Amino acid sequence: MPASSKRKMSKPPRVAAGGTTAVQTLTRRQKQRRGATASAATAKRSCRGGGGGGGGRTARSGRRKAGSGGQATETIDRRRKRWEARFESLRNFVETHGHARVPQSYAKDRPLAMWVLTQRNAYRAERVRVSGGSPKCTSRISAKQVARLEGIGFEWEIHDVVDRWEERFRSLLRFVEQHGHARVPQRYAKDRPLGKWVSRQRKAYRAERVRVAGGSPKCTNRISADQVARLEGIGFEWEIHDVWAERWWERFQSLLRFVEQHGHARVPSRYTEDRPLAQWVSRQRAAYRAERVRLAGGSPKCNKRISADQVARLEGIGFEWAARPHRAR
């Protein structure tokens, strides 16, 4: 047989007593050693756990359950304390303002405003649960908490729109106390939101009248009968604010300030400090002359108008219809 063929042939495995090879014997020994190691580890865990392996797992599971129960109790306590703190803040708000309608944009205590909103959401969610539904809101509120909130006059269905209405109405009350009337110019520089709000109330009022008559107004603003009554109770006028009357009133306010500053109503035609006022004064005189021509049966070239009430208001502050030369200051 060639030498190369001898090298390719492998030696046959040795056969031990009992007919098993050395490789099989080695495999059995490895398995035995692994089994012994596993048994020792199990016994060690049993000793640590005070019993079998299951006993150790049971003890650890018990400790975890006890820990989770303590954490849950602690979380509930924190929530309860937080609720009580916010409730106390709400009671202070009621004592200060006389009501529990905290605006959603309440800058002095934003956490209170958010908490109030959460209580309303939770209340609505509880009502859904009671009726067998499944609300999206997961917040909860107890019957005791509901009773305590209602005990201080808390309202569940109030909206932020109503809150803003109350704020603006209080601003209007201050305006009436200061000026003696409720005719706020739409471009009222001292409180622009109030000027816009007043205009919206008039639009809403006109829209409600259209609805009552069976029509469908373009304006979607709403105003309740109670709000109408409260506005009328402080002398609010619904029809004063058309565009021209509003601008007239703004210029009249400027003229009042001019009179307070200068002691007369003779605004120069080239008054550089307030050119719109100077032009407005000139238009009032032109409109007055045109009204006199109409009363006499004529047809004036000027189409401007001025009402008897406006004439009376201007004359009441010393306004002169025949302009006299006066130097601009």
C-alpha positions as CSV (number, residue, x, y, z in Angstrom):
1,M,0.0,0.0,0.0
2,P,1.5,3.4,-0.8
3,A,2.6,5.7,2.0
4,S,0.1,8.4,1.0
5,S,-2.8,6.0,1.4
6,K,-1.6,5.1,4.9
7,R,-1.6,8.8,5.9
8,K,-5.2,9.3,4.8
9,M,-6.6,6.5,6.8
10,S,-7.6,7.4,10.4
11,K,-7.1,5.2,13.4
12,P,-10.2,3.3,14.6
13,P,-11.6,4.5,18.0
14,R,-10.6,2.6,21.0
15,V,-13.3,0.4,22.5
16,A,-13.5,0.3,26.2
17,A,-14.9,-2.5,28.4
18,G,-18.6,-3.0,27.9
19,G,-18.5,-2.1,24.2
20,T,-18.4,1.7,24.5
21,T,-16.0,3.9,22.8
22,A,-13.8,6.5,24.7
23,V,-15.8,9.4,23.1
24,Q,-19.1,8.1,24.4
25,T,-17.5,7.6,27.9
26,L,-16.3,11.3,27.9
27,T,-19.7,12.6,26.9
28,R,-21.4,10.7,29.8
29,R,-18.9,12.1,32.3
30,Q,-19.5,15.7,31.1
31,K,-23.3,15.2,31.6
32,Q,-22.7,13.9,35.1
33,R,-20.5,16.8,36.1
34,R,-23.1,19.3,34.8
35,G,-25.9,17.6,36.7
36,A,-23.9,17.7,39.9
37,T,-23.2,21.5,39.4
38,A,-26.9,22.2,38.8
39,S,-27.9,20.2,42.0
40,A,-25.4,22.2,44.1
41,A,-26.7,25.5,42.8
42,T,-30.3,24.5,43.6
43,A,-29.4,23.4,47.1
44,K,-27.6,26.7,47.7
45,R,-30.6,28.7,46.6
46,S,-32.8,26.6,48.8
47,C,-30.6,27.3,51.8
48,R,-30.8,31.1,51.2
49,G,-34.5,31.0,50.7
50,G,-35.2,29.1,53.9
51,G,-36.7,26.2,51.9
52,G,-36.9,24.9,48.3
53,G,-36.3,27.0,45.2
54,G,-40.0,27.8,45.0
55,G,-39.9,29.1,48.6
56,G,-37.2,31.7,47.7
57,R,-39.2,32.9,44.7
58,T,-42.3,33.1,46.9
59,A,-40.5,35.2,49.4
60,R,-39.1,37.6,46.8
61,S,-42.6,37.9,45.2
62,G,-44.1,38.7,48.6
63,R,-41.6,41.4,49.2
64,R,-42.3,42.9,45.7
65,K,-46.1,42.9,46.4
66,A,-45.6,44.5,49.8
67,G,-43.4,47.2,48.2
68,S,-45.9,47.9,45.4
69,G,-48.8,48.2,47.9
70,G,-46.8,50.7,50.0
71,Q,-46.0,52.8,46.9
72,A,-49.7,52.8,45.9
73,T,-50.7,54.0,49.3
74,E,-48.1,56.7,49.2
75,T,-49.3,57.9,45.8
76,I,-52.9,58.1,46.9
77,D,-51.8,60.1,50.0
78,R,-49.9,62.6,47.7
79,R,-52.9,63.0,45.4
80,R,-55.2,63.6,48.4
81,K,-52.9,66.2,49.9
82,R,-52.6,67.9,46.5
83,W,-56.4,68.0,46.1
84,E,-56.8,69.5,49.5
85,A,-54.2,72.2,48.7
86,R,-56.0,73.2,45.5
87,F,-59.3,73.1,47.2
88,E,-58.0,75.5,49.8
89,S,-56.8,77.8,47.0
90,L,-60.2,77.7,45.4
91,R,-61.8,78.6,48.8
92,N,-59.5,81.7,49.0
93,F,-60.5,82.6,45.4
94,V,-64.2,82.4,46.4
95,E,-63.6,84.7,49.4
96,T,-61.8,87.2,47.2
97,H,-64.0,87.2,44.1
98,G,-67.4,86.1,45.5
99,H,-67.6,83.1,43.0
100,A,-65.8,79.9,42.1
101,R,-65.5,80.6,38.3
102,V,-61.7,80.6,38.0
103,P,-60.8,81.7,34.5
104,Q,-58.8,79.1,32.5
105,S,-56.2,81.8,31.8
106,Y,-56.0,82.9,35.4
107,A,-52.5,84.4,35.5
108,K,-52.3,84.7,39.3
109,D,-52.6,81.0,39.9
110,R,-52.3,78.9,36.8
111,P,-52.1,75.5,38.7
112,L,-55.5,76.4,40.3
113,A,-57.0,77.1,36.9
114,M,-55.7,73.8,35.5
115,W,-57.0,72.0,38.5
116,V,-60.4,73.4,38.2
117,L,-60.5,72.3,34.6
118,T,-59.4,68.8,35.6
119,Q,-62.2,68.6,38.2
120,R,-64.8,69.4,35.5
121,N,-63.3,66.8,33.1
122,A,-63.3,64.2,35.9
123,Y,-66.9,65.0,36.8
124,R,-68.1,64.5,33.2
125,A,-66.1,61.3,33.0
126,E,-67.8,59.9,36.2
127,R,-71.2,60.7,34.7
128,V,-70.3,58.7,31.6
129,R,-69.1,55.8,33.7
130,V,-72.4,55.8,35.7
131,S,-74.4,55.6,32.5
132,G,-72.3,52.5,31.5
133,G,-70.0,54.3,29.0
134,S,-66.2,54.3,28.8
135,P,-64.9,57.9,28.9
136,K,-61.6,58.9,27.3
137,C,-60.7,60.9,30.4
138,T,-59.1,58.8,33.1
139,S,-59.3,61.4,35.9
140,R,-61.5,60.4,38.9
141,I,-63.5,62.4,41.5
142,S,-65.3,61.0,44.5
143,A,-68.8,61.8,45.6
144,K,-67.4,63.5,48.7
145,Q,-65.2,65.8,46.6
146,V,-68.2,66.6,44.4
147,A,-70.2,67.6,47.4
148,R,-67.4,69.8,48.9
149,L,-67.0,71.6,45.6
150,E,-70.7,72.2,45.2
151,G,-70.8,73.4,48.8
152,I,-68.7,76.5,47.9
153,G,-70.7,77.2,44.8
154,F,-68.7,75.4,42.2
155,E,-70.4,75.0,38.8
156,W,-69.7,72.0,36.6
157,E,-70.8,73.2,33.2
158,I,-69.3,76.7,33.1
159,H,-67.2,77.4,30.1
160,D,-64.2,79.6,29.6
161,V,-66.3,81.8,27.2
162,V,-68.5,82.6,30.2
163,D,-65.5,83.4,32.3
164,R,-64.2,85.8,29.8
165,W,-67.6,87.4,29.5
166,E,-67.7,88.1,33.2
167,E,-64.2,89.6,33.1
168,R,-65.2,92.0,30.3
169,F,-68.4,92.9,32.0
170,R,-66.5,93.9,35.2
171,S,-64.2,96.0,33.0
172,L,-67.3,97.6,31.5
173,L,-68.6,98.4,35.0
174,R,-65.4,100.2,35.8
175,F,-65.6,102.1,32.5
176,V,-69.2,103.2,33.4
177,E,-68.1,104.3,36.9
178,Q,-65.3,106.4,35.4
179,H,-67.1,107.9,32.4
180,G,-70.7,107.9,33.4
181,H,-71.8,105.9,30.3
182,A,-71.3,102.5,28.6
183,R,-70.4,103.8,25.1
184,V,-66.9,102.3,24.8
185,P,-65.2,103.1,21.5
186,Q,-64.2,100.1,19.5
187,R,-60.6,101.5,19.3
188,Y,-60.5,102.3,23.0
189,A,-56.7,102.7,23.5
190,K,-56.8,102.2,27.3
191,D,-58.5,98.8,27.0
192,R,-58.6,97.4,23.4
193,P,-60.0,94.0,24.4
194,L,-63.0,95.8,26.1
195,G,-63.7,97.8,22.9
196,K,-63.7,94.7,20.8
197,W,-65.9,92.8,23.3
198,V,-68.5,95.6,23.3
199,S,-68.7,95.4,19.5
200,R,-69.2,91.6,19.7
201,Q,-72.0,92.0,22.2
202,R,-73.9,94.2,19.8
203,K,-73.3,91.9,16.9
204,A,-74.5,88.9,19.0
205,Y,-77.6,90.9,20.0
206,R,-78.5,91.6,16.4
207,A,-77.9,88.0,15.5
208,E,-80.3,86.8,18.3
209,R,-83.0,89.1,17.0
210,V,-82.6,87.6,13.6
211,R,-82.9,84.1,15.1
212,V,-86.0,85.0,17.0
213,A,-87.6,86.2,13.8
214,G,-86.9,82.8,12.2
215,G,-83.9,83.9,10.2
216,S,-80.3,82.6,9.9
217,P,-77.8,85.2,10.8
218,K,-74.2,85.2,9.4
219,C,-72.9,86.1,12.9
220,T,-72.4,83.0,15.1
221,N,-71.9,84.9,18.4
222,R,-74.5,84.2,21.1
223,I,-75.8,86.2,24.0
224,S,-78.2,85.0,26.6
225,A,-81.3,86.9,27.9
226,D,-79.6,87.2,31.3
227,Q,-76.6,88.8,29.7
228,V,-78.8,91.2,27.8
229,A,-80.6,92.2,31.0
230,R,-77.4,92.8,32.9
231,L,-75.9,95.0,30.1
232,E,-79.1,97.0,29.8
233,G,-79.1,97.4,33.6
234,I,-76.0,99.5,33.4
235,G,-77.2,101.7,30.5
236,F,-75.7,99.7,27.6
237,E,-77.0,100.8,24.2
238,W,-77.4,98.2,21.4
239,E,-77.6,100.4,18.3
240,I,-75.0,103.1,18.9
241,H,-72.0,101.4,17.4
242,D,-72.3,101.6,13.7
243,V,-69.0,102.4,12.0
244,W,-69.5,106.2,11.6
245,A,-71.0,106.7,15.1
246,E,-68.1,104.8,16.6
247,R,-65.5,106.9,14.8
248,W,-67.5,110.1,15.8
249,W,-67.4,109.1,19.4
250,E,-63.6,108.4,19.3
251,R,-62.9,111.8,17.9
252,F,-65.3,113.4,20.4
253,Q,-63.2,111.8,23.2
254,S,-60.1,113.3,21.6
255,L,-61.8,116.7,21.5
256,L,-62.7,116.4,25.2
257,R,-59.0,115.8,26.0
258,F,-58.1,118.8,23.9
259,V,-60.5,121.0,25.8
260,E,-59.1,119.7,29.2
261,Q,-55.6,120.6,28.0
262,H,-56.2,123.9,26.3
263,G,-59.4,125.3,27.9
264,H,-61.3,125.6,24.6
265,A,-62.5,123.6,21.7
266,R,-60.9,125.6,18.9
267,V,-58.7,123.0,17.3
268,P,-56.5,124.6,14.6
269,S,-57.0,123.2,11.1
270,R,-53.2,122.4,11.0
271,Y,-53.0,120.9,14.5
272,T,-49.9,118.8,14.1
273,E,-50.3,116.9,17.4
274,D,-53.5,115.3,16.2
275,R,-54.2,115.8,12.5
276,P,-57.2,113.4,12.4
277,L,-58.8,115.5,15.1
278,A,-58.3,118.7,13.2
279,Q,-59.8,117.2,10.1
280,W,-62.8,115.8,12.0
281,V,-63.5,119.2,13.6
282,S,-63.6,120.7,10.1
283,R,-66.0,118.0,8.9
284,Q,-68.4,118.6,11.8
285,R,-68.7,122.3,10.8
286,A,-69.3,121.3,7.2
287,A,-71.9,118.8,8.2
288,Y,-73.6,121.4,10.5
289,R,-73.8,123.9,7.6
290,A,-75.2,121.2,5.3
291,E,-78.0,120.4,7.9
292,R,-79.0,124.0,8.1
293,V,-79.3,124.1,4.3
294,R,-81.5,121.0,4.4
295,L,-83.7,122.5,7.1
296,A,-84.2,125.5,4.9
297,G,-85.4,123.3,2.0
298,G,-82.1,123.5,0.1
299,S,-79.8,120.8,-1.4
300,P,-76.3,121.2,0.0
301,K,-73.2,120.1,-2.0
302,C,-71.9,118.5,1.2
303,N,-73.4,115.1,1.9
304,K,-72.1,114.8,5.5
305,R,-74.6,114.4,8.3
306,I,-74.7,115.3,11.9
307,S,-77.5,114.5,14.4
308,A,-79.2,116.8,16.9
309,D,-77.7,114.8,19.7
310,Q,-74.2,115.2,18.3
311,V,-74.8,119.0,17.9
312,A,-75.9,119.2,21.5
313,R,-72.9,117.3,22.8
314,L,-70.4,119.5,20.9
315,E,-72.1,122.7,22.0
316,G,-72.1,121.3,25.6
317,I,-68.3,121.5,25.7
318,G,-68.1,125.0,24.1
319,F,-67.7,124.0,20.4
320,E,-68.1,126.9,18.0
321,W,-69.6,126.4,14.6
322,A,-68.0,129.4,13.0
323,A,-64.3,128.7,13.1
324,R,-62.1,131.6,14.3
325,P,-58.5,132.0,13.4
326,H,-56.3,130.4,16.1
327,R,-52.6,129.7,16.1
328,A,-51.5,126.1,16.4
329,R,-49.5,125.3,19.5
